[in-house]
Amino acid sequence: MKNLSLKVEDNIFTETENILEKINKTRNRYINEALDYYNKLQKRKLLSEQLEKESKLVASDSLQVLREFEKLEDE
């Protein structure tokens, strides 16, 4: 496990401490879970952006293939 030192804004720290009292969880566990959640969220966002970019790259080819299939159906 790695050690980490970070500076937290006062209002975020106070809110976190209040929540921790209510959910009976250690600060370390809470921060680890928060980082894990945020990492998953960011990975999902990056994947979405990559898929959008790649979809734009193949959009014209996809339309061309669709037109060719439509011609086959018409014949």
Secondary structure, 3 states (H helix, E strand, C coil): CCCCCCCCCHHHHHHHHHHHHHHCCCHHHHHHHHHHHHHHHHHHHHHHHHHHHHHHHHHHHHHHHHHHHHHHHHC
